[in-house]
């Protein structure tokens, strides 16, 4: 056992809190498949696969283990389920270390008729409720991505040249081969901004570059931005949320761009989720959704950077 008994009890209390919180708000708990014929095309995420050995009529033999329950949850939304959430295990290959475990727990939920700003308020409230379990409360800072860069680094992330973006990272050993503008922006967040977030503060960063939109809507403007937010407790990134894209054609184009990037990196090419695209086409509701890393939340609550301390058994002892 890698976590102490009192930590396992805290995990159970946090899970019970989630279920109570959403039951009070009539958000339906659901369970969706762990194995799928489709995979996650996101270039920076690697999936596990397994092989089905049963009858060929059951479908594709290669099955992809989910990196989040996002796609099937969205299919349920399109089917009219309404507000819903799932609390369960997800899997990402290659992510093992002090802060990462290849299997971890994710809480993901969707609110029909909401935008990302409303969902920010609910996510903050849920994290504050979790902190109350250990007698803590956090102050909240909410800012745009552009404001964060300007205030902390003196850079406009939308206008700065790549040379200007690389300058604050001059003392960090980085293999620059193949890195693009978004990669340098990500490195500035993880190496220069995120480490400085105070331990007793919830930091919410919203309105990310349109090039980092994933499955979020793009809001027109100068510059256009993705209606996306990330929430941090201290220096731990806990949650990533969107005002969800509902345009099947645009989503297909984004999946294809992902695959082009993966191909350039000589990475695996997961099948696109055609069932998700069909759901978006057939009548997906306007909604906002967010995924919250439960292990990261526990780490931030306990002030540790070692994920093994919040797991019953870490990957090397599984």
RONURO-791723 format. One line per 10 residues: for each residue y, x, z of N, C-alpha, C. Coordinates in Angstrom, 2 decimals. Atoms other than C-alpha are relative to their C-alpha. Layout:
BEGIN
Y,X,Z,Y,X,Z,Y,X,Z ~ ...
//
This chain:
BEGIN
-1.19,0.85,0.00,0.00,0.00,0.00,1.24,0.89,0.00 ~ -1.19,-0.86,0.11,3.37,1.49,-1.02,1.21,-0.59,0.70 ~ -1.10,0.64,-0.72,5.73,-1.04,0.61,-0.43,-0.30,1.44 ~ 0.28,0.36,-1.37,5.96,-1.64,4.33,-0.17,-1.51,0.13 ~ 0.32,1.42,-0.16,4.77,-4.99,5.66,1.25,-0.86,0.08 ~ -1.22,0.82,-0.12,8.28,-6.19,6.54,0.69,-0.18,-1.35 ~ -0.57,0.14,1.34,9.34,-5.55,2.93,-0.76,-1.07,-0.78 ~ 0.79,1.05,0.66,6.47,-7.69,1.63,0.38,-1.38,0.53 ~ -0.45,1.29,-0.56,7.60,-10.43,4.01,1.37,-0.39,-0.56 ~ -1.31,0.29,0.59,11.16,-10.11,2.68,-0.17,-0.48,-1.44
0.25,0.45,1.37,9.85,-10.41,-0.89,-0.45,-1.45,-0.02 ~ 0.48,1.38,-0.06,8.01,-13.59,0.05,1.14,-0.95,0.36 ~ -1.14,0.85,-0.39,11.18,-14.96,1.69,0.97,-0.18,-1.16 ~ -0.89,0.09,1.16,13.25,-14.16,-1.41,-0.59,-0.95,-1.04 ~ 0.64,0.90,0.96,10.72,-15.90,-3.67,0.10,-1.45,0.46 ~ -0.12,1.36,-0.54,10.74,-18.94,-1.36,1.43,-0.51,-0.14 ~ -1.40,0.37,0.16,14.55,-18.93,-1.45,0.30,-0.44,-1.42 ~ -0.21,0.38,1.40,14.55,-19.00,-5.25,-0.49,-1.42,-0.25 ~ 0.60,1.31,0.28,12.27,-22.01,-5.35,0.77,-1.12,0.71 ~ -0.80,0.99,-0.72,14.26,-23.86,-2.69,1.34,-0.21,-0.69
-1.31,0.06,0.64,17.55,-23.04,-4.42,-0.04,-0.88,-1.25 ~ 0.07,0.76,1.24,16.43,-24.47,-7.75,-0.53,-1.41,0.22 ~ 0.45,1.36,-0.31,14.59,-27.43,-6.23,1.19,-0.85,0.45 ~ -1.20,0.72,-0.46,17.87,-28.43,-4.54,0.87,-0.41,-1.18 ~ -0.85,0.26,1.17,19.53,-28.36,-7.97,-0.77,-0.65,-1.14 ~ 0.87,0.69,0.96,16.66,-30.12,-9.81,-0.20,0.81,-1.27 ~ 0.36,-0.88,1.11,15.91,-27.12,-12.01,-1.51,0.17,0.05 ~ 1.46,0.09,0.03,12.27,-27.35,-13.08,-0.65,1.39,-0.08 ~ 0.78,-1.22,0.12,9.86,-24.49,-12.41,-1.11,-0.20,-1.03 ~ 1.02,0.07,1.04,7.59,-23.79,-15.39,-0.75,1.32,-0.06
0.77,-1.21,0.27,4.93,-21.27,-16.40,-0.24,0.09,-1.50 ~ 0.16,-0.21,1.44,4.75,-19.79,-19.90,-0.97,1.16,-0.23 ~ 1.02,-1.02,0.27,2.26,-17.47,-21.65,0.47,1.43,0.25 ~ -0.24,-1.44,-0.14,2.05,-13.78,-20.78,-0.33,0.72,-1.30 ~ 0.40,-0.60,1.27,0.34,-12.97,-24.10,0.50,-0.85,-1.16 ~ -0.59,0.71,1.13,1.91,-13.87,-27.44,-0.38,0.68,-1.30 ~ 0.19,-0.57,1.33,1.35,-13.38,-31.16,1.23,0.78,-0.46 ~ -1.25,-0.67,0.36,4.99,-12.21,-31.37,0.40,0.96,1.11 ~ -0.45,-0.98,-0.98,6.72,-9.33,-29.62,1.52,0.04,0.09 ~ -1.43,-0.19,-0.18,10.16,-8.20,-28.50,0.46,1.09,-0.97
-0.47,-0.95,1.01,12.05,-6.50,-31.34,1.09,0.93,0.53 ~ -1.11,-0.80,-0.54,14.75,-4.99,-29.07,-0.33,1.49,-0.10 ~ 0.36,-1.40,0.30,14.92,-1.29,-30.09,-0.28,0.86,1.22 ~ 0.15,-0.85,-1.17,15.10,0.10,-26.54,-1.10,-0.48,0.95 ~ 1.09,0.51,-0.84,12.10,-1.85,-25.18,-1.31,0.17,-0.74 ~ 1.34,-0.14,0.56,8.46,-0.96,-25.81,-0.95,-0.95,0.72 ~ 0.91,1.01,-0.54,5.76,-3.58,-25.32,-1.42,0.54,0.12 ~ 1.44,-0.21,-0.05,2.15,-3.40,-24.23,-0.67,-0.98,-0.97 ~ 0.81,0.92,0.79,-0.46,-4.90,-26.54,-1.43,0.01,0.52 ~ 1.41,0.07,-0.30,-4.02,-6.03,-26.03,-0.70,-0.67,-1.18
0.76,0.54,1.12,-6.79,-7.17,-28.37,-0.89,-1.15,0.46 ~ 0.84,1.16,-0.26,-8.37,-10.62,-28.29,-1.28,0.12,-0.82 ~ 1.28,-0.21,0.68,-12.08,-10.46,-29.16,-0.76,-1.29,-0.26 ~ 0.68,1.28,0.21,-12.88,-14.17,-29.38,0.05,-0.46,-1.44 ~ 0.11,0.58,1.34,-13.15,-16.51,-32.36,1.31,0.17,-0.77 ~ -1.18,-0.26,0.82,-10.76,-15.74,-35.21,0.90,-1.22,-0.14 ~ -0.81,1.21,0.13,-9.60,-19.37,-35.34,1.05,-0.11,1.11 ~ -0.96,0.06,-1.11,-7.74,-18.76,-32.06,1.34,0.64,-0.35 ~ -1.25,-0.61,0.41,-5.10,-16.78,-33.93,-0.08,1.50,-0.04 ~ -0.10,-1.45,0.13,-3.93,-13.20,-34.11,-0.80,0.70,1.09
0.77,-0.77,-0.99,-6.20,-10.67,-32.42,0.91,0.89,0.84 ~ -0.95,-0.81,-0.76,-3.30,-8.44,-31.43,0.95,-0.91,0.75 ~ -0.88,0.81,-0.84,-1.42,-9.98,-28.54,0.97,0.92,0.73 ~ -1.07,-0.77,-0.61,1.87,-8.73,-27.14,0.27,-0.55,1.39 ~ -0.30,0.43,-1.37,2.46,-8.82,-23.39,1.50,-0.18,0.13 ~ -1.42,0.37,-0.03,5.76,-10.44,-22.59,0.83,1.03,0.75 ~ -0.99,-0.82,-0.70,8.76,-8.30,-21.68,0.97,-0.88,0.76 ~ -0.70,1.03,-0.76,10.44,-11.49,-20.45,-0.56,-1.34,-0.48 ~ 0.48,1.32,0.44,9.63,-15.22,-20.62,1.02,-0.72,-0.89 ~ -1.12,0.62,0.69,12.75,-15.84,-22.72,-0.41,-0.89,-1.17
0.29,0.75,1.22,11.22,-16.98,-26.01,-0.73,-1.31,0.29 ~ 0.64,1.29,-0.27,8.78,-19.59,-24.66,0.88,-0.95,0.83 ~ -0.92,0.87,-0.73,11.41,-20.87,-22.21,0.96,-0.70,-0.95 ~ -0.91,0.62,0.97,13.74,-21.46,-25.13,-0.72,-1.05,-0.84 ~ 0.77,1.03,0.72,10.98,-23.33,-26.95,-0.11,-1.27,0.85 ~ 0.03,1.18,-0.89,10.70,-25.61,-23.91,1.36,-0.70,0.01 ~ -1.33,0.60,0.05,14.46,-26.14,-23.96,0.17,-0.83,-1.26 ~ -0.10,0.73,1.27,14.27,-27.15,-27.61,-0.84,-1.27,0.02 ~ 0.87,1.18,-0.11,11.49,-29.60,-26.68,0.56,-1.04,0.95 ~ -0.65,0.99,-0.85,13.83,-31.32,-24.22,-0.32,0.09,1.48
0.35,-0.14,-1.42,12.61,-29.96,-20.88,1.24,-0.04,0.90 ~ -1.20,-0.04,-0.83,16.18,-29.46,-19.63,0.05,1.26,0.84 ~ -0.16,-1.17,-0.85,17.23,-27.02,-16.91,-1.36,0.45,0.52 ~ 1.31,-0.49,-0.41,14.26,-24.77,-16.11,0.08,1.46,0.38 ~ 0.08,-1.41,-0.38,13.23,-21.45,-14.62,-1.44,0.42,0.10 ~ 1.31,-0.57,-0.23,10.27,-19.13,-14.35,0.15,1.24,0.88 ~ 0.08,-1.16,-0.87,9.45,-16.59,-11.65,-1.37,0.63,-0.21 ~ 1.31,-0.57,0.31,6.73,-14.19,-12.74,0.07,1.45,-0.44 ~ 0.12,-1.40,0.38,5.52,-10.80,-13.87,0.27,0.19,-1.49 ~ -0.26,-0.39,1.38,6.70,-9.10,-17.06,-0.37,1.48,-0.13
0.61,-1.31,0.25,5.62,-5.82,-18.68,0.79,0.77,-1.05 ~ -0.70,-0.86,0.95,7.38,-2.92,-20.39,-0.66,1.37,0.00 ~ 0.74,-1.24,0.13,5.56,0.13,-21.67,0.95,1.19,0.12 ~ -0.77,-1.23,-0.06,6.78,3.63,-20.88,1.01,0.06,1.12 ~ -1.04,0.03,-1.03,9.07,2.55,-18.04,-0.64,0.19,1.38 ~ 0.57,-0.32,-1.31,7.61,4.31,-14.99,0.79,1.15,0.59 ~ -0.78,-1.05,-0.66,9.57,6.36,-12.48,0.56,-0.52,1.30 ~ -0.57,0.38,-1.28,11.69,6.15,-9.38,0.51,-1.43,0.03 ~ -0.61,1.33,0.02,13.51,2.97,-10.44,-0.75,-0.99,-0.88 ~ 0.68,0.86,0.97,11.02,1.55,-12.96,-1.49,-0.06,0.27
1.44,0.20,-0.05,7.52,0.12,-12.86,-0.38,-0.76,-1.26 ~ 0.34,0.67,1.26,5.70,-0.94,-16.06,-0.25,-1.50,0.12 ~ 0.04,1.45,-0.24,5.03,-4.36,-14.52,0.91,-0.30,1.17 ~ -0.97,0.33,-1.04,7.70,-6.04,-12.45,0.25,-1.50,-0.02 ~ -0.22,1.43,-0.16,8.95,-9.45,-11.35,1.38,-0.39,-0.51 ~ -1.25,0.49,0.57,11.61,-11.38,-13.23,0.18,-1.48,0.32 ~ -0.41,1.39,-0.13,13.43,-14.59,-12.43,0.91,-0.31,-1.18 ~ -0.82,0.35,1.16,14.79,-16.25,-15.57,0.24,-1.49,0.01 ~ -0.29,1.44,0.01,16.59,-19.58,-15.78,1.08,-0.35,-1.01 ~ -0.89,0.52,1.03,18.57,-21.76,-18.18,0.66,-1.27,0.48
-0.79,1.17,-0.37,21.31,-24.32,-17.67,0.56,-0.64,-1.28 ~ -0.42,0.71,1.21,21.84,-26.89,-20.43,1.44,-0.49,0.16 ~ -1.39,0.43,-0.01,25.47,-27.60,-21.30,0.95,0.98,0.66 ~ -0.84,-0.99,-0.67,26.74,-24.53,-19.45,0.35,1.13,-0.96 ~ -0.29,-1.25,0.68,28.47,-21.42,-20.74,-0.27,1.16,0.96 ~ 0.32,-1.16,-0.82,28.12,-17.88,-19.41,0.89,0.11,1.24 ~ -0.89,-0.07,-1.15,31.12,-18.24,-17.08,-0.52,-0.86,1.16 ~ 0.59,0.84,-1.03,29.52,-21.13,-15.21,-1.25,0.65,0.58 ~ 1.23,-0.63,-0.46,26.26,-19.21,-15.02,0.30,1.23,0.86 ~ -0.40,-1.11,-0.86,28.05,-16.17,-13.57,0.17,-0.50,1.43
-0.24,0.52,-1.35,29.17,-18.31,-10.62,-1.31,-0.31,0.71 ~ 1.26,0.34,-0.64,25.64,-19.55,-9.99,-0.82,1.25,0.34 ~ 0.75,-1.23,-0.26,24.10,-16.08,-10.26,0.57,0.73,1.21 ~ -0.64,-0.61,-1.18,26.62,-14.68,-7.78,-0.40,-0.75,1.26 ~ 0.35,0.80,-1.18,25.90,-17.57,-5.39,-1.44,0.24,0.43 ~ 1.40,-0.23,-0.33,22.15,-16.96,-5.60,-0.19,1.37,0.64 ~ 0.10,-1.34,-0.59,22.51,-13.23,-4.89,0.58,0.00,1.42 ~ -0.58,0.09,-1.34,24.78,-14.01,-1.94,-0.96,-0.69,0.97 ~ 0.98,0.69,-0.85,22.14,-16.43,-0.59,-1.12,0.96,0.38 ~ 1.04,-0.97,-0.31,19.54,-13.67,-0.84,0.49,1.01,1.05
-0.55,-0.96,-0.96,21.81,-11.25,1.04,0.08,-0.59,1.40 ~ -0.06,0.64,-1.31,22.16,-13.78,3.86,-1.31,0.14,0.77 ~ 1.29,-0.17,-0.67,18.45,-13.31,4.57,-0.03,1.24,0.87 ~ -0.04,-1.23,-0.79,19.27,-9.83,5.90,1.37,0.19,0.66 ~ -1.27,-0.05,-0.70,22.68,-10.68,7.36,1.10,0.74,-0.71 ~ -1.01,-0.68,0.78,24.73,-9.21,4.53,0.78,-0.97,-0.86 ~ -0.80,0.73,0.97,27.51,-10.49,2.30,0.74,1.03,-0.81 ~ -0.66,-0.96,0.88,29.14,-8.79,-0.67,1.30,-0.58,-0.53 ~ -1.20,0.40,0.74,32.62,-8.90,-2.11,-0.37,-0.06,-1.48 ~ 0.30,0.20,1.42,32.80,-9.83,-5.80,1.17,0.52,-0.84
-0.98,-0.40,1.01,34.61,-8.10,-8.65,-0.51,-0.45,-1.35 ~ 0.36,0.45,1.34,34.57,-9.76,-12.06,1.04,0.51,-0.98 ~ -0.93,-0.55,0.99,36.08,-8.09,-15.11,-0.66,-0.02,-1.37 ~ 0.56,-0.13,1.33,35.64,-7.80,-18.83,-0.48,1.43,-0.22 ~ 0.49,-1.32,0.38,33.82,-4.87,-20.41,1.17,0.91,-0.35 ~ -1.17,-0.78,0.41,37.12,-3.71,-21.91,0.82,0.41,1.22 ~ -0.77,-0.32,-1.20,38.93,-3.90,-18.56,-0.67,1.08,0.82 ~ 0.73,-0.99,-0.79,36.20,-1.90,-16.83,0.21,1.41,-0.57 ~ -0.17,-1.32,0.62,36.43,0.97,-19.32,1.44,0.50,0.13 ~ -1.40,-0.41,-0.07,40.22,0.98,-19.33,0.39,0.42,1.41
-0.39,-0.27,-1.38,40.55,0.91,-15.54,-0.71,1.22,0.59 ~ 0.78,-1.07,-0.62,37.81,3.40,-14.69,-0.04,1.29,-0.81 ~ 0.12,-1.19,0.84,37.74,5.79,-17.67,1.24,0.27,-0.84 ~ -1.18,-0.17,0.84,41.11,5.29,-19.37,-0.30,-0.05,-1.48 ~ 0.42,0.12,1.39,39.29,4.41,-22.60,-0.08,-1.47,-0.40 ~ 0.26,1.32,0.55,39.33,1.32,-24.78,-1.32,0.08,-0.76 ~ 1.32,-0.16,0.64,35.64,0.88,-25.70,-0.05,-0.54,-1.42 ~ -0.02,0.57,1.35,36.58,-1.06,-28.83,0.77,0.87,-0.99 ~ -0.86,-0.78,0.89,39.10,1.45,-30.20,-0.26,1.50,0.07 ~ 0.21,-1.43,-0.17,38.05,4.86,-28.88,-0.93,0.55,-1.08
0.88,-0.65,0.96,36.50,7.28,-31.35,-1.28,0.45,0.70 ~ 1.25,-0.48,-0.60,32.96,8.53,-30.84,0.23,1.32,0.74 ~ -0.32,-1.26,-0.69,34.40,11.94,-29.92,0.60,-0.29,1.37 ~ -0.61,0.38,-1.29,36.49,10.29,-27.19,-1.03,-0.59,0.95 ~ 1.04,0.59,-0.86,33.46,8.38,-25.91,-0.93,1.08,0.54 ~ 0.91,-1.05,-0.42,31.40,11.57,-25.71,0.62,0.94,1.03 ~ -0.69,-0.98,-0.85,34.03,13.58,-23.81,-0.35,-0.13,1.49 ~ 0.31,0.09,-1.43,33.37,12.15,-20.30,-1.44,0.37,0.34 ~ 1.41,-0.32,-0.22,29.67,13.00,-20.74,-0.31,1.46,-0.33 ~ 0.18,-1.39,0.45,30.22,16.66,-21.64,-0.90,0.80,0.94
0.79,-0.77,-0.96,28.52,17.87,-18.44,-1.41,-0.56,0.20 ~ 1.32,0.60,-0.10,25.43,15.68,-18.94,-0.87,0.51,-1.14 ~ 0.91,-0.51,1.03,22.44,17.13,-20.79,-0.56,-1.17,-0.81 ~ 0.38,1.13,0.85,21.96,14.67,-23.68,-0.39,0.52,-1.38 ~ 0.38,-0.28,1.38,20.05,15.02,-26.93,0.72,-1.03,-0.88 ~ -0.86,0.91,0.76,22.64,13.53,-29.28,-0.60,-0.44,-1.33 ~ 0.59,0.33,1.29,20.32,13.32,-32.28,-0.34,-1.48,-0.08 ~ 0.32,1.41,0.24,20.18,9.78,-33.63,0.80,-0.99,0.84 ~ -0.77,0.91,-0.84,22.61,8.34,-31.06,1.18,-0.58,-0.78 ~ -1.13,0.64,0.67,25.14,5.82,-32.36,1.04,-0.40,1.04
-1.12,0.36,-0.88,28.33,4.37,-30.89,-0.46,-0.81,1.21 ~ 0.47,0.82,-1.11,26.53,1.77,-28.79,-0.81,0.81,1.00 ~ 0.74,-0.86,-0.91,24.25,4.44,-27.36,0.95,0.76,0.92 ~ -0.97,-0.73,-0.82,27.27,6.43,-26.15,0.68,-0.94,0.98 ~ -0.57,0.97,-0.93,28.81,3.29,-24.65,-0.98,-0.28,1.14 ~ 1.01,0.24,-1.04,25.55,2.60,-22.81,-0.09,1.18,0.97 ~ 0.07,-1.18,-0.86,25.46,6.17,-21.50,1.21,0.08,0.93 ~ -1.18,0.02,-0.86,29.00,5.82,-20.18,-0.17,-1.02,1.14 ~ 0.25,0.99,-1.05,27.97,2.67,-18.30,-0.98,0.56,1.03 ~ 1.06,-0.42,-0.93,24.80,4.19,-16.80,0.32,1.29,0.73
-0.23,-1.31,-0.60,26.14,7.70,-16.10,1.39,0.16,0.63 ~ -1.36,-0.18,-0.51,29.85,7.24,-15.37,0.55,-1.22,0.73 ~ -0.56,1.20,-0.62,30.58,3.64,-14.39,-0.90,-0.57,1.09 ~ 0.94,0.66,-0.91,27.52,2.11,-12.74,-0.21,0.79,1.31 ~ 0.22,-0.73,-1.26,26.95,4.96,-10.21,1.13,-0.14,1.01 ~ -1.14,0.12,-0.90,30.42,4.36,-8.76,0.23,-1.37,0.59 ~ -0.19,1.34,-0.55,30.01,0.68,-7.99,-0.33,0.01,1.50 ~ 0.24,-0.02,-1.45,30.32,0.20,-4.18,-1.24,-0.79,0.40 ~ 1.26,0.62,-0.43,27.12,-0.73,-2.31,0.20,-1.43,0.48 ~ -0.24,1.33,-0.56,28.71,-3.80,-0.69,0.77,-0.90,-0.96
-0.72,0.81,0.98,30.07,-5.26,-3.92,-0.92,-0.49,-1.09 ~ 0.59,0.55,1.22,28.73,-7.56,-6.59,1.02,0.21,-1.12 ~ -0.87,-0.24,1.14,30.21,-6.39,-9.89,-0.53,-0.78,-1.19 ~ 0.38,0.77,1.18,30.15,-8.75,-12.86,0.84,0.48,-1.18 ~ -0.68,-0.48,1.22,31.00,-7.38,-16.31,-0.34,-0.95,-1.12 ~ 0.22,1.03,1.02,31.46,-9.96,-19.06,0.68,0.40,-1.32 ~ -0.61,-0.17,1.33,32.40,-10.13,-22.76,-0.24,1.41,-0.55 ~ 0.45,-1.31,0.48,30.46,-7.16,-24.17,0.29,0.14,-1.50 ~ -0.22,-0.18,1.44,30.88,-5.63,-27.64,-0.93,-0.88,-0.83 ~ 0.79,0.88,0.85,29.67,-7.90,-30.41,-1.24,0.70,-0.53
1.15,-0.76,0.48,27.32,-5.12,-31.52,-1.13,0.05,1.03 ~ 1.00,0.03,-1.06,25.49,-5.54,-28.19,-0.28,-1.44,0.42 ~ 0.07,1.44,-0.26,25.01,-9.27,-28.50,-1.39,-0.50,0.34 ~ 1.38,0.44,-0.23,21.18,-9.49,-28.37,-0.15,-1.46,-0.42 ~ 0.18,1.41,0.32,20.70,-13.28,-28.15,1.19,-0.84,0.44 ~ -1.20,0.70,-0.48,24.26,-14.19,-27.14,0.88,-0.46,-1.16 ~ -1.01,0.44,0.95,26.96,-16.11,-28.97,1.09,1.06,-0.14 ~ -1.16,-0.86,0.24,29.83,-14.15,-30.51,1.25,-0.88,0.01 ~ -1.26,0.74,-0.04,33.33,-15.37,-29.66,1.02,0.73,-0.87 ~ -0.96,-0.59,0.91,35.89,-14.79,-32.39,1.22,0.49,0.76
-1.19,-0.55,-0.62,38.89,-12.70,-31.48,0.27,1.38,-0.55 ~ -0.34,-1.35,0.42,40.43,-9.27,-31.85,-0.06,0.93,1.22 ~ 1.23,0.04,0.81,37.99,-7.80,-31.18,-0.87,-1.20,0.38 ~ 1.00,1.01,-0.39,35.17,-10.37,-31.28,-0.89,0.58,1.09 ~ 0.85,-0.48,-1.10,32.95,-10.17,-28.18,-1.22,-0.90,0.15 ~ 1.20,0.76,-0.32,29.49,-11.25,-27.13,0.20,-0.70,1.33 ~ -0.15,0.77,-1.25,29.51,-14.01,-24.50,-1.21,0.31,0.89 ~ 1.08,-0.58,-0.77,27.24,-11.93,-22.32,0.57,0.57,1.30 ~ -0.43,-0.66,-1.22,27.44,-10.70,-18.74,-1.15,0.79,0.61 ~ 0.96,-0.70,-0.84,25.69,-8.18,-16.53,0.52,-0.03,1.42
-0.36,0.06,-1.41,25.65,-8.41,-12.75,-0.68,1.15,0.73 ~ 0.48,-1.14,-0.77,25.26,-5.44,-10.41,0.23,-0.28,1.49 ~ -0.20,-0.05,-1.45,24.75,-5.23,-6.66,-0.03,1.46,0.37 ~ -0.12,-1.44,-0.10,25.99,-1.81,-5.72,-0.17,0.61,-1.38 ~ 0.20,-0.64,1.31,24.86,0.53,-8.50,-1.25,-0.52,-0.71 ~ 1.20,0.55,0.61,21.75,-1.55,-9.25,0.36,-1.13,-0.98 ~ -0.13,1.11,0.95,21.84,-3.65,-12.43,-1.07,-1.03,0.33 ~ 0.94,1.05,-0.39,20.27,-6.97,-11.43,-0.25,-1.02,-1.10 ~ 0.12,1.17,0.86,20.93,-9.56,-14.13,0.75,0.20,-1.30 ~ -0.60,-0.03,1.34,21.73,-9.96,-17.81,-0.03,-1.42,-0.52
-0.07,1.41,0.38,22.95,-13.35,-19.00,0.81,-0.22,-1.26 ~ -0.65,0.33,1.27,24.14,-15.04,-22.19,0.44,-1.46,-0.05 ~ -0.23,1.31,0.59,25.88,-18.05,-23.56,-0.84,0.03,-1.26 ~ 1.09,-0.24,0.94,22.86,-18.52,-25.77,0.34,-0.36,-1.44 ~ -0.11,0.26,1.43,22.89,-18.26,-29.55,-0.93,-1.13,-0.39 ~ 0.85,1.10,0.45,21.60,-21.42,-31.23,-0.10,-0.08,-1.52 ~ 0.01,-0.07,1.47,21.84,-20.34,-34.89,-1.24,0.76,-0.44 ~ 1.27,-0.64,0.37,18.35,-19.64,-36.27,0.20,1.07,-1.08 ~ -0.25,-0.98,1.06,19.68,-17.84,-39.37,0.59,1.28,0.54 ~ -0.61,-1.18,-0.61,21.86,-15.51,-37.34,-1.01,0.74,0.86
1.00,-0.66,-0.84,19.01,-14.85,-34.91,-1.01,0.77,-0.83 ~ 0.93,-0.71,0.87,16.67,-13.93,-37.75,0.62,1.31,-0.50 ~ -0.67,-1.21,0.45,19.24,-11.45,-39.06,0.03,1.05,1.10 ~ -0.02,-0.96,-1.11,19.51,-9.87,-35.61,-1.38,0.60,0.23 ~ 1.36,-0.53,-0.12,15.73,-9.55,-35.34,-0.26,1.04,-1.08 ~ 0.23,-0.93,1.10,15.69,-7.86,-38.74,0.75,1.31,0.23 ~ -0.75,-1.23,-0.31,18.42,-5.40,-37.69,-0.73,0.82,1.06 ~ 0.79,-0.69,-1.01,16.34,-4.59,-34.62,-1.17,0.76,-0.62 ~ 1.16,-0.62,0.63,13.31,-3.88,-36.77,0.39,1.21,-0.85 ~ -0.48,-1.15,0.77,15.32,-1.60,-39.07,0.25,1.19,0.93
-0.27,-1.08,-0.94,16.44,0.41,-36.03,-1.31,0.56,0.55 ~ 1.30,-0.47,-0.50,12.88,0.57,-34.70,-0.72,0.85,-1.05 ~ 0.65,-0.75,1.09,11.60,1.73,-38.07,0.61,1.38,-0.14 ~ -0.68,-1.30,0.10,14.22,4.48,-38.18,-0.42,0.93,1.14 ~ 0.43,-0.80,-1.15,12.99,5.63,-34.76,-1.51,0.23,0.00 ~ 1.46,-0.09,0.12,9.36,5.49,-35.93,-0.66,-0.67,1.22 ~ 0.54,0.78,-1.11,8.66,2.87,-33.25,-0.86,-1.13,-0.56 ~ 0.82,1.13,0.42,6.20,-0.03,-33.35,0.88,-1.13,-0.51 ~ -0.75,1.09,0.61,7.27,-3.10,-35.34,-0.64,-1.32,0.42 ~ 0.61,1.25,-0.47,6.45,-6.25,-33.34,0.27,-1.14,-0.96
-0.25,1.17,0.84,6.03,-9.50,-35.27,1.15,-0.85,0.58 ~ -1.09,0.88,-0.41,9.13,-11.70,-35.17,-0.58,-1.32,0.50 ~ 0.48,1.26,-0.57,8.70,-14.86,-33.09,0.47,-1.17,-0.86 ~ -0.36,1.08,0.91,8.71,-17.51,-35.82,0.07,-1.34,0.74 ~ -0.04,1.26,-0.77,8.06,-20.27,-33.26,1.35,-0.16,0.71 ~ -1.33,0.05,-0.59,11.29,-19.37,-31.48,1.04,-0.37,-1.05 ~ -0.96,0.30,1.05,13.22,-19.42,-34.75,-0.09,-1.46,-0.43 ~ 0.17,1.42,0.34,11.74,-22.82,-35.58,0.62,-0.89,1.07 ~ -0.59,0.78,-1.09,12.82,-24.10,-32.16,1.53,0.01,-0.09 ~ -1.45,-0.06,0.17,16.38,-22.88,-32.74,0.45,-0.87,-1.16
-0.33,0.78,1.19,16.34,-24.58,-36.14,-0.09,-1.50,0.26 ~ 0.32,1.42,-0.16,14.98,-27.89,-34.87,0.86,-0.74,1.01 ~ -0.85,0.73,-0.93,17.58,-28.67,-32.23,0.08,0.64,1.37 ~ -0.14,-0.71,-1.27,18.22,-26.08,-29.54,1.30,-0.43,0.68 ~ -1.22,0.48,-0.68,20.69,-27.32,-26.89,0.96,1.13,0.32 ~ -0.98,-0.97,-0.49,23.89,-25.53,-25.99,-0.34,0.29,1.45 ~ 0.42,-0.35,-1.36,23.04,-23.62,-22.85,0.36,1.45,0.29 ~ -0.14,-1.39,-0.43,23.37,-20.42,-20.87,-1.25,0.38,0.77 ~ 1.20,-0.46,-0.69,20.52,-18.31,-19.54,0.20,1.40,0.55 ~ -0.11,-1.31,-0.64,20.04,-15.28,-17.32,-1.35,0.45,0.51
1.20,-0.61,-0.57,17.24,-12.93,-16.31,0.42,0.93,1.13 ~ -0.33,-0.78,-1.18,17.31,-11.35,-12.86,-1.23,0.79,0.45 ~ 1.11,-0.83,-0.44,15.12,-8.43,-11.80,-0.18,-0.11,1.51 ~ 0.22,0.24,-1.43,13.60,-9.35,-8.44,-0.21,1.30,0.75 ~ 0.22,-1.28,-0.66,12.43,-5.82,-7.62,1.33,0.75,0.19 ~ -1.32,-0.63,-0.10,15.93,-4.50,-8.36,0.83,-0.65,1.11 ~ -0.73,0.70,-1.06,17.41,-7.17,-6.08,-0.47,0.50,1.37 ~ 0.53,-0.48,-1.27,15.11,-6.10,-3.25,0.43,1.45,0.26 ~ -0.45,-1.38,-0.17,15.97,-2.44,-3.85,1.46,0.05,0.45 ~ -1.41,0.01,-0.37,19.68,-3.22,-3.66,0.21,-0.56,1.41
-0.10,0.57,-1.34,19.21,-5.36,-0.55,-0.36,1.03,1.06 ~ 0.51,-0.96,-0.98,17.35,-2.52,1.19,0.64,1.38,-0.12 ~ -0.68,-1.27,0.16,19.50,0.32,-0.12,-0.90,1.14,-0.42 ~ 0.90,-1.04,0.47,16.72,2.23,-1.88,0.04,0.11,-1.51 ~ 0.11,-0.23,1.45,16.42,3.78,-5.34,-1.45,0.16,-0.42 ~ 1.42,-0.17,0.30,12.61,3.87,-5.16,-0.67,-1.37,-0.07 ~ 0.61,1.31,0.19,10.96,0.79,-6.64,-1.34,-0.11,0.72 ~ 1.28,0.05,-0.69,7.66,1.75,-5.03,0.13,-0.55,1.41 ~ -0.20,0.47,-1.36,9.18,0.84,-1.66,0.10,-1.51,0.11 ~ -0.05,1.46,-0.05,9.40,-2.84,-2.65,-1.21,-0.62,-0.69
1.22,0.48,0.67,5.98,-3.11,-4.37,-1.19,0.17,0.93 ~ 1.22,-0.15,-0.78,2.66,-3.78,-2.68,-0.78,1.24,-0.47 ~ 0.64,-1.18,0.58,1.16,-1.17,-5.05,0.80,0.41,-1.23 ~ -0.70,-0.53,1.17,3.14,1.00,-7.45,-1.00,0.30,-1.11 ~ 0.83,-0.17,1.19,1.83,1.76,-10.95,-1.06,1.08,0.17 ~ 0.95,-1.09,-0.16,0.18,5.03,-9.96,-1.07,-0.29,1.05 ~ 1.01,0.39,-0.97,-1.78,3.22,-7.24,-0.64,-1.34,-0.35 ~ 0.51,1.32,0.40,-2.62,0.04,-9.18,-1.49,0.08,-0.36
//
